[in-house]
Amino acid sequence: MLDEQAKKTMLLKIPHGLYICGVKDGEEINGFTASWLMQASFKPPLIVNCVNQNSISHHMIKNSGVFAISFLEEGQKDMAQKFFKQMRRVGNKFEDVEFYLGETGCPIISESLGYVECQVVDAVMKGDHTVFVGEVIAAGVHREGKQLRLETTGWQYGG
């Protein structure tokens, strides 16, 4: 029998970085704070990005087949918090954030450490999140710094 408390305790020990995932669908853009992301292959360069199926961004990734990941720095907790909010409630999250559109047309945070842009090559819909497998088709470094990690924020997302 599954010990629910033990499961939650152990799953919360999985380390996660915090990123802003920029998405687009036609001319519309959005972004959300992502933490369930990892590299999955060297050749070709693949990452997996797990996205809540009930989100607008999930729909946008399915329609466009692309996404961009901006890597946040330790001091950018406020930015991560801003992008946790749902677009349905707050509207344009990029209104006061400096960004530019990458090769995919997805928004990239100008003040991030850097970014990768991905073309979706596969998707696995299980549970309440979809695992999007993205091939890295563009990347850039804006500056050096330490990456923001979920465990340093005091927030919990998982378990």
PyMOL CGO cylinders between C-alpha atoms (Angstrom):
from pymol import cmd
from pymol.cgo import CYLINDER

trace = [
    CYLINDER, 0.00, 0.00, 0.00, 1.28, 3.47, -0.89, 0.3, 1, 1, 1, 1, 1, 1,
    CYLINDER, 1.28, 3.47, -0.89, 2.28, 5.60, 2.08, 0.3, 1, 1, 1, 1, 1, 1,
    CYLINDER, 2.28, 5.60, 2.08, 0.98, 9.00, 0.86, 0.3, 1, 1, 1, 1, 1, 1,
    CYLINDER, 0.98, 9.00, 0.86, 3.09, 11.05, 3.27, 0.3, 1, 1, 1, 1, 1, 1,
    CYLINDER, 3.09, 11.05, 3.27, 6.29, 9.16, 2.41, 0.3, 1, 1, 1, 1, 1, 1,
    CYLINDER, 6.29, 9.16, 2.41, 5.52, 9.58, -1.32, 0.3, 1, 1, 1, 1, 1, 1,
    CYLINDER, 5.52, 9.58, -1.32, 5.01, 13.32, -0.94, 0.3, 1, 1, 1, 1, 1, 1,
    CYLINDER, 5.01, 13.32, -0.94, 8.13, 13.74, 1.22, 0.3, 1, 1, 1, 1, 1, 1,
    CYLINDER, 8.13, 13.74, 1.22, 10.35, 11.90, -1.25, 0.3, 1, 1, 1, 1, 1, 1,
    CYLINDER, 10.35, 11.90, -1.25, 8.94, 13.47, -4.42, 0.3, 1, 1, 1, 1, 1, 1,
    CYLINDER, 8.94, 13.47, -4.42, 9.49, 16.94, -2.94, 0.3, 1, 1, 1, 1, 1, 1,
    CYLINDER, 9.49, 16.94, -2.94, 13.20, 16.09, -2.63, 0.3, 1, 1, 1, 1, 1, 1,
    CYLINDER, 13.20, 16.09, -2.63, 13.62, 15.98, -6.41, 0.3, 1, 1, 1, 1, 1, 1,
    CYLINDER, 13.62, 15.98, -6.41, 15.60, 19.15, -7.26, 0.3, 1, 1, 1, 1, 1, 1,
    CYLINDER, 15.60, 19.15, -7.26, 14.10, 21.56, -9.79, 0.3, 1, 1, 1, 1, 1, 1,
    CYLINDER, 14.10, 21.56, -9.79, 15.26, 24.73, -11.44, 0.3, 1, 1, 1, 1, 1, 1,
    CYLINDER, 15.26, 24.73, -11.44, 12.77, 27.51, -12.17, 0.3, 1, 1, 1, 1, 1, 1,
    CYLINDER, 12.77, 27.51, -12.17, 12.32, 28.75, -15.71, 0.3, 1, 1, 1, 1, 1, 1,
    CYLINDER, 12.32, 28.75, -15.71, 9.92, 30.87, -17.70, 0.3, 1, 1, 1, 1, 1, 1,
    CYLINDER, 9.92, 30.87, -17.70, 8.47, 28.86, -20.56, 0.3, 1, 1, 1, 1, 1, 1,
    CYLINDER, 8.47, 28.86, -20.56, 7.51, 31.20, -23.37, 0.3, 1, 1, 1, 1, 1, 1,
    CYLINDER, 7.51, 31.20, -23.37, 4.80, 29.98, -25.75, 0.3, 1, 1, 1, 1, 1, 1,
    CYLINDER, 4.80, 29.98, -25.75, 2.91, 31.24, -28.76, 0.3, 1, 1, 1, 1, 1, 1,
    CYLINDER, 2.91, 31.24, -28.76, -0.12, 30.42, -30.85, 0.3, 1, 1, 1, 1, 1, 1,
    CYLINDER, -0.12, 30.42, -30.85, -0.34, 32.55, -33.96, 0.3, 1, 1, 1, 1, 1, 1,
    CYLINDER, -0.34, 32.55, -33.96, 0.24, 36.14, -32.82, 0.3, 1, 1, 1, 1, 1, 1,
    CYLINDER, 0.24, 36.14, -32.82, -0.73, 35.43, -29.19, 0.3, 1, 1, 1, 1, 1, 1,
    CYLINDER, -0.73, 35.43, -29.19, 2.06, 34.89, -26.63, 0.3, 1, 1, 1, 1, 1, 1,
    CYLINDER, 2.06, 34.89, -26.63, 2.09, 33.69, -23.04, 0.3, 1, 1, 1, 1, 1, 1,
    CYLINDER, 2.09, 33.69, -23.04, 4.53, 32.43, -20.47, 0.3, 1, 1, 1, 1, 1, 1,
    CYLINDER, 4.53, 32.43, -20.47, 4.47, 30.34, -17.32, 0.3, 1, 1, 1, 1, 1, 1,
    CYLINDER, 4.47, 30.34, -17.32, 6.84, 29.31, -14.57, 0.3, 1, 1, 1, 1, 1, 1,
    CYLINDER, 6.84, 29.31, -14.57, 8.12, 25.83, -15.31, 0.3, 1, 1, 1, 1, 1, 1,
    CYLINDER, 8.12, 25.83, -15.31, 9.95, 23.53, -12.93, 0.3, 1, 1, 1, 1, 1, 1,
    CYLINDER, 9.95, 23.53, -12.93, 9.42, 20.02, -14.29, 0.3, 1, 1, 1, 1, 1, 1,
    CYLINDER, 9.42, 20.02, -14.29, 12.08, 20.20, -16.99, 0.3, 1, 1, 1, 1, 1, 1,
    CYLINDER, 12.08, 20.20, -16.99, 15.22, 18.18, -17.78, 0.3, 1, 1, 1, 1, 1, 1,
    CYLINDER, 15.22, 18.18, -17.78, 17.67, 17.32, -20.54, 0.3, 1, 1, 1, 1, 1, 1,
    CYLINDER, 17.67, 17.32, -20.54, 16.89, 13.95, -22.14, 0.3, 1, 1, 1, 1, 1, 1,
    CYLINDER, 16.89, 13.95, -22.14, 19.43, 13.44, -24.96, 0.3, 1, 1, 1, 1, 1, 1,
    CYLINDER, 19.43, 13.44, -24.96, 22.72, 14.76, -26.35, 0.3, 1, 1, 1, 1, 1, 1,
    CYLINDER, 22.72, 14.76, -26.35, 22.17, 13.81, -30.02, 0.3, 1, 1, 1, 1, 1, 1,
    CYLINDER, 22.17, 13.81, -30.02, 19.82, 15.21, -30.93, 0.3, 1, 1, 1, 1, 1, 1,
    CYLINDER, 19.82, 15.21, -30.93, 19.69, 17.69, -28.04, 0.3, 1, 1, 1, 1, 1, 1,
    CYLINDER, 19.69, 17.69, -28.04, 16.34, 16.99, -26.34, 0.3, 1, 1, 1, 1, 1, 1,
    CYLINDER, 16.34, 16.99, -26.34, 14.64, 18.32, -23.24, 0.3, 1, 1, 1, 1, 1, 1,
    CYLINDER, 14.64, 18.32, -23.24, 11.40, 17.26, -21.62, 0.3, 1, 1, 1, 1, 1, 1,
    CYLINDER, 11.40, 17.26, -21.62, 8.99, 19.88, -20.35, 0.3, 1, 1, 1, 1, 1, 1,
    CYLINDER, 8.99, 19.88, -20.35, 5.99, 18.75, -18.30, 0.3, 1, 1, 1, 1, 1, 1,
    CYLINDER, 5.99, 18.75, -18.30, 3.00, 21.08, -18.69, 0.3, 1, 1, 1, 1, 1, 1,
    CYLINDER, 3.00, 21.08, -18.69, -0.34, 21.08, -16.89, 0.3, 1, 1, 1, 1, 1, 1,
    CYLINDER, -0.34, 21.08, -16.89, -3.03, 19.95, -19.33, 0.3, 1, 1, 1, 1, 1, 1,
    CYLINDER, -3.03, 19.95, -19.33, -5.57, 22.46, -18.00, 0.3, 1, 1, 1, 1, 1, 1,
    CYLINDER, -5.57, 22.46, -18.00, -3.46, 25.51, -18.86, 0.3, 1, 1, 1, 1, 1, 1,
    CYLINDER, -3.46, 25.51, -18.86, -3.76, 27.90, -21.78, 0.3, 1, 1, 1, 1, 1, 1,
    CYLINDER, -3.76, 27.90, -21.78, -0.04, 27.39, -22.40, 0.3, 1, 1, 1, 1, 1, 1,
    CYLINDER, -0.04, 27.39, -22.40, -0.53, 23.64, -22.86, 0.3, 1, 1, 1, 1, 1, 1,
    CYLINDER, -0.53, 23.64, -22.86, -3.06, 24.37, -25.61, 0.3, 1, 1, 1, 1, 1, 1,
    CYLINDER, -3.06, 24.37, -25.61, -0.66, 26.88, -27.20, 0.3, 1, 1, 1, 1, 1, 1,
    CYLINDER, -0.66, 26.88, -27.20, 2.24, 24.39, -27.26, 0.3, 1, 1, 1, 1, 1, 1,
    CYLINDER, 2.24, 24.39, -27.26, 0.00, 21.72, -28.81, 0.3, 1, 1, 1, 1, 1, 1,
    CYLINDER, 0.00, 21.72, -28.81, -1.12, 24.15, -31.52, 0.3, 1, 1, 1, 1, 1, 1,
    CYLINDER, -1.12, 24.15, -31.52, 2.26, 25.72, -32.36, 0.3, 1, 1, 1, 1, 1, 1,
    CYLINDER, 2.26, 25.72, -32.36, 4.63, 22.83, -31.65, 0.3, 1, 1, 1, 1, 1, 1,
    CYLINDER, 4.63, 22.83, -31.65, 7.25, 25.16, -30.14, 0.3, 1, 1, 1, 1, 1, 1,
    CYLINDER, 7.25, 25.16, -30.14, 8.32, 26.63, -26.80, 0.3, 1, 1, 1, 1, 1, 1,
    CYLINDER, 8.32, 26.63, -26.80, 11.24, 28.62, -25.36, 0.3, 1, 1, 1, 1, 1, 1,
    CYLINDER, 11.24, 28.62, -25.36, 12.81, 28.22, -21.93, 0.3, 1, 1, 1, 1, 1, 1,
    CYLINDER, 12.81, 28.22, -21.93, 14.36, 31.27, -20.22, 0.3, 1, 1, 1, 1, 1, 1,
    CYLINDER, 14.36, 31.27, -20.22, 16.66, 30.33, -17.34, 0.3, 1, 1, 1, 1, 1, 1,
    CYLINDER, 16.66, 30.33, -17.34, 16.09, 32.46, -14.23, 0.3, 1, 1, 1, 1, 1, 1,
    CYLINDER, 16.09, 32.46, -14.23, 18.82, 33.70, -11.89, 0.3, 1, 1, 1, 1, 1, 1,
    CYLINDER, 18.82, 33.70, -11.89, 18.76, 33.28, -8.09, 0.3, 1, 1, 1, 1, 1, 1,
    CYLINDER, 18.76, 33.28, -8.09, 17.50, 36.83, -7.53, 0.3, 1, 1, 1, 1, 1, 1,
    CYLINDER, 17.50, 36.83, -7.53, 14.56, 36.52, -9.92, 0.3, 1, 1, 1, 1, 1, 1,
    CYLINDER, 14.56, 36.52, -9.92, 12.06, 34.91, -7.53, 0.3, 1, 1, 1, 1, 1, 1,
    CYLINDER, 12.06, 34.91, -7.53, 9.59, 37.77, -8.12, 0.3, 1, 1, 1, 1, 1, 1,
    CYLINDER, 9.59, 37.77, -8.12, 9.65, 37.07, -11.85, 0.3, 1, 1, 1, 1, 1, 1,
    CYLINDER, 9.65, 37.07, -11.85, 8.98, 33.37, -11.23, 0.3, 1, 1, 1, 1, 1, 1,
    CYLINDER, 8.98, 33.37, -11.23, 6.08, 34.30, -8.94, 0.3, 1, 1, 1, 1, 1, 1,
    CYLINDER, 6.08, 34.30, -8.94, 4.59, 36.65, -11.53, 0.3, 1, 1, 1, 1, 1, 1,
    CYLINDER, 4.59, 36.65, -11.53, 4.50, 33.91, -14.17, 0.3, 1, 1, 1, 1, 1, 1,
    CYLINDER, 4.50, 33.91, -14.17, 2.92, 31.36, -11.79, 0.3, 1, 1, 1, 1, 1, 1,
    CYLINDER, 2.92, 31.36, -11.79, -0.33, 33.32, -12.11, 0.3, 1, 1, 1, 1, 1, 1,
    CYLINDER, -0.33, 33.32, -12.11, -2.82, 32.13, -14.71, 0.3, 1, 1, 1, 1, 1, 1,
    CYLINDER, -2.82, 32.13, -14.71, -3.29, 34.23, -17.84, 0.3, 1, 1, 1, 1, 1, 1,
    CYLINDER, -3.29, 34.23, -17.84, -7.06, 33.88, -17.41, 0.3, 1, 1, 1, 1, 1, 1,
    CYLINDER, -7.06, 33.88, -17.41, -6.77, 35.87, -14.17, 0.3, 1, 1, 1, 1, 1, 1,
    CYLINDER, -6.77, 35.87, -14.17, -4.01, 38.39, -14.81, 0.3, 1, 1, 1, 1, 1, 1,
    CYLINDER, -4.01, 38.39, -14.81, -3.96, 38.97, -18.56, 0.3, 1, 1, 1, 1, 1, 1,
    CYLINDER, -3.96, 38.97, -18.56, -0.67, 39.86, -20.28, 0.3, 1, 1, 1, 1, 1, 1,
    CYLINDER, -0.67, 39.86, -20.28, 2.15, 38.69, -18.00, 0.3, 1, 1, 1, 1, 1, 1,
    CYLINDER, 2.15, 38.69, -18.00, 4.75, 40.26, -20.32, 0.3, 1, 1, 1, 1, 1, 1,
    CYLINDER, 4.75, 40.26, -20.32, 3.28, 43.77, -19.98, 0.3, 1, 1, 1, 1, 1, 1,
    CYLINDER, 3.28, 43.77, -19.98, 6.11, 45.05, -17.77, 0.3, 1, 1, 1, 1, 1, 1,
    CYLINDER, 6.11, 45.05, -17.77, 8.78, 42.45, -18.59, 0.3, 1, 1, 1, 1, 1, 1,
    CYLINDER, 8.78, 42.45, -18.59, 11.48, 43.09, -21.18, 0.3, 1, 1, 1, 1, 1, 1,
    CYLINDER, 11.48, 43.09, -21.18, 11.47, 40.28, -23.73, 0.3, 1, 1, 1, 1, 1, 1,
    CYLINDER, 11.47, 40.28, -23.73, 12.06, 39.53, -27.39, 0.3, 1, 1, 1, 1, 1, 1,
    CYLINDER, 12.06, 39.53, -27.39, 10.76, 36.90, -29.79, 0.3, 1, 1, 1, 1, 1, 1,
    CYLINDER, 10.76, 36.90, -29.79, 13.17, 34.12, -30.66, 0.3, 1, 1, 1, 1, 1, 1,
    CYLINDER, 13.17, 34.12, -30.66, 13.52, 32.10, -33.85, 0.3, 1, 1, 1, 1, 1, 1,
    CYLINDER, 13.52, 32.10, -33.85, 10.39, 30.13, -32.94, 0.3, 1, 1, 1, 1, 1, 1,
    CYLINDER, 10.39, 30.13, -32.94, 8.39, 33.31, -32.31, 0.3, 1, 1, 1, 1, 1, 1,
    CYLINDER, 8.39, 33.31, -32.31, 8.19, 32.45, -28.61, 0.3, 1, 1, 1, 1, 1, 1,
    CYLINDER, 8.19, 32.45, -28.61, 8.98, 35.13, -26.01, 0.3, 1, 1, 1, 1, 1, 1,
    CYLINDER, 8.98, 35.13, -26.01, 12.40, 35.05, -24.30, 0.3, 1, 1, 1, 1, 1, 1,
    CYLINDER, 12.40, 35.05, -24.30, 13.08, 37.03, -21.12, 0.3, 1, 1, 1, 1, 1, 1,
    CYLINDER, 13.08, 37.03, -21.12, 15.84, 39.57, -21.87, 0.3, 1, 1, 1, 1, 1, 1,
    CYLINDER, 15.84, 39.57, -21.87, 17.10, 39.64, -18.25, 0.3, 1, 1, 1, 1, 1, 1,
    CYLINDER, 17.10, 39.64, -18.25, 17.35, 35.84, -17.94, 0.3, 1, 1, 1, 1, 1, 1,
    CYLINDER, 17.35, 35.84, -17.94, 20.64, 33.94, -17.80, 0.3, 1, 1, 1, 1, 1, 1,
    CYLINDER, 20.64, 33.94, -17.80, 19.93, 32.59, -21.27, 0.3, 1, 1, 1, 1, 1, 1,
    CYLINDER, 19.93, 32.59, -21.27, 17.53, 30.39, -23.16, 0.3, 1, 1, 1, 1, 1, 1,
    CYLINDER, 17.53, 30.39, -23.16, 16.83, 27.39, -25.33, 0.3, 1, 1, 1, 1, 1, 1,
    CYLINDER, 16.83, 27.39, -25.33, 14.16, 27.19, -28.00, 0.3, 1, 1, 1, 1, 1, 1,
    CYLINDER, 14.16, 27.19, -28.00, 12.53, 23.89, -28.84, 0.3, 1, 1, 1, 1, 1, 1,
    CYLINDER, 12.53, 23.89, -28.84, 10.51, 22.22, -31.55, 0.3, 1, 1, 1, 1, 1, 1,
    CYLINDER, 10.51, 22.22, -31.55, 8.16, 19.60, -30.10, 0.3, 1, 1, 1, 1, 1, 1,
    CYLINDER, 8.16, 19.60, -30.10, 9.07, 16.16, -31.47, 0.3, 1, 1, 1, 1, 1, 1,
    CYLINDER, 9.07, 16.16, -31.47, 6.86, 14.03, -29.21, 0.3, 1, 1, 1, 1, 1, 1,
    CYLINDER, 6.86, 14.03, -29.21, 4.31, 14.29, -26.43, 0.3, 1, 1, 1, 1, 1, 1,
    CYLINDER, 4.31, 14.29, -26.43, 3.10, 11.85, -23.80, 0.3, 1, 1, 1, 1, 1, 1,
    CYLINDER, 3.10, 11.85, -23.80, -0.26, 12.66, -22.18, 0.3, 1, 1, 1, 1, 1, 1,
    CYLINDER, -0.26, 12.66, -22.18, -0.47, 10.80, -18.86, 0.3, 1, 1, 1, 1, 1, 1,
    CYLINDER, -0.47, 10.80, -18.86, -1.89, 12.00, -15.58, 0.3, 1, 1, 1, 1, 1, 1,
    CYLINDER, -1.89, 12.00, -15.58, -2.58, 15.73, -15.31, 0.3, 1, 1, 1, 1, 1, 1,
    CYLINDER, -2.58, 15.73, -15.31, 0.54, 16.90, -17.17, 0.3, 1, 1, 1, 1, 1, 1,
    CYLINDER, 0.54, 16.90, -17.17, 1.79, 16.29, -20.71, 0.3, 1, 1, 1, 1, 1, 1,
    CYLINDER, 1.79, 16.29, -20.71, 5.46, 15.46, -21.19, 0.3, 1, 1, 1, 1, 1, 1,
    CYLINDER, 5.46, 15.46, -21.19, 6.50, 17.49, -24.23, 0.3, 1, 1, 1, 1, 1, 1,
    CYLINDER, 6.50, 17.49, -24.23, 9.77, 16.30, -25.77, 0.3, 1, 1, 1, 1, 1, 1,
    CYLINDER, 9.77, 16.30, -25.77, 11.44, 19.24, -27.45, 0.3, 1, 1, 1, 1, 1, 1,
    CYLINDER, 11.44, 19.24, -27.45, 14.46, 19.27, -29.73, 0.3, 1, 1, 1, 1, 1, 1,
    CYLINDER, 14.46, 19.27, -29.73, 16.68, 22.27, -28.99, 0.3, 1, 1, 1, 1, 1, 1,
    CYLINDER, 16.68, 22.27, -28.99, 16.88, 24.27, -32.22, 0.3, 1, 1, 1, 1, 1, 1,
    CYLINDER, 16.88, 24.27, -32.22, 18.31, 27.55, -30.85, 0.3, 1, 1, 1, 1, 1, 1,
    CYLINDER, 18.31, 27.55, -30.85, 20.10, 28.65, -27.69, 0.3, 1, 1, 1, 1, 1, 1,
    CYLINDER, 20.10, 28.65, -27.69, 21.81, 31.70, -26.28, 0.3, 1, 1, 1, 1, 1, 1,
    CYLINDER, 21.81, 31.70, -26.28, 23.60, 32.98, -23.18, 0.3, 1, 1, 1, 1, 1, 1,
    CYLINDER, 23.60, 32.98, -23.18, 22.74, 36.45, -21.88, 0.3, 1, 1, 1, 1, 1, 1,
    CYLINDER, 22.74, 36.45, -21.88, 25.05, 36.43, -18.84, 0.3, 1, 1, 1, 1, 1, 1,
    CYLINDER, 25.05, 36.43, -18.84, 26.60, 34.28, -16.14, 0.3, 1, 1, 1, 1, 1, 1,
    CYLINDER, 26.60, 34.28, -16.14, 24.96, 33.63, -12.77, 0.3, 1, 1, 1, 1, 1, 1,
    CYLINDER, 24.96, 33.63, -12.77, 23.49, 31.03, -10.44, 0.3, 1, 1, 1, 1, 1, 1,
    CYLINDER, 23.49, 31.03, -10.44, 20.22, 29.46, -11.50, 0.3, 1, 1, 1, 1, 1, 1,
    CYLINDER, 20.22, 29.46, -11.50, 17.08, 29.97, -9.40, 0.3, 1, 1, 1, 1, 1, 1,
    CYLINDER, 17.08, 29.97, -9.40, 15.99, 26.68, -7.83, 0.3, 1, 1, 1, 1, 1, 1,
    CYLINDER, 15.99, 26.68, -7.83, 12.61, 25.79, -6.40, 0.3, 1, 1, 1, 1, 1, 1,
    CYLINDER, 12.61, 25.79, -6.40, 14.09, 24.68, -3.07, 0.3, 1, 1, 1, 1, 1, 1,
    CYLINDER, 14.09, 24.68, -3.07, 15.60, 28.14, -2.41, 0.3, 1, 1, 1, 1, 1, 1,
    CYLINDER, 15.60, 28.14, -2.41, 12.20, 29.88, -2.75, 0.3, 1, 1, 1, 1, 1, 1,
    CYLINDER, 12.20, 29.88, -2.75, 10.41, 28.06, 0.07, 0.3, 1, 1, 1, 1, 1, 1,
    CYLINDER, 10.41, 28.06, 0.07, 7.67, 27.10, -2.41, 0.3, 1, 1, 1, 1, 1, 1,
    CYLINDER, 7.67, 27.10, -2.41, 6.49, 23.55, -3.05, 0.3, 1, 1, 1, 1, 1, 1,
    CYLINDER, 6.49, 23.55, -3.05, 5.37, 22.21, -6.40, 0.3, 1, 1, 1, 1, 1, 1,
    CYLINDER, 5.37, 22.21, -6.40, 5.24, 18.47, -6.44, 0.3, 1, 1, 1, 1, 1, 1,
    CYLINDER, 5.24, 18.47, -6.44, 4.58, 15.53, -4.19, 0.3, 1, 1, 1, 1, 1, 1,
]
cmd.load_cgo(trace, "trace")
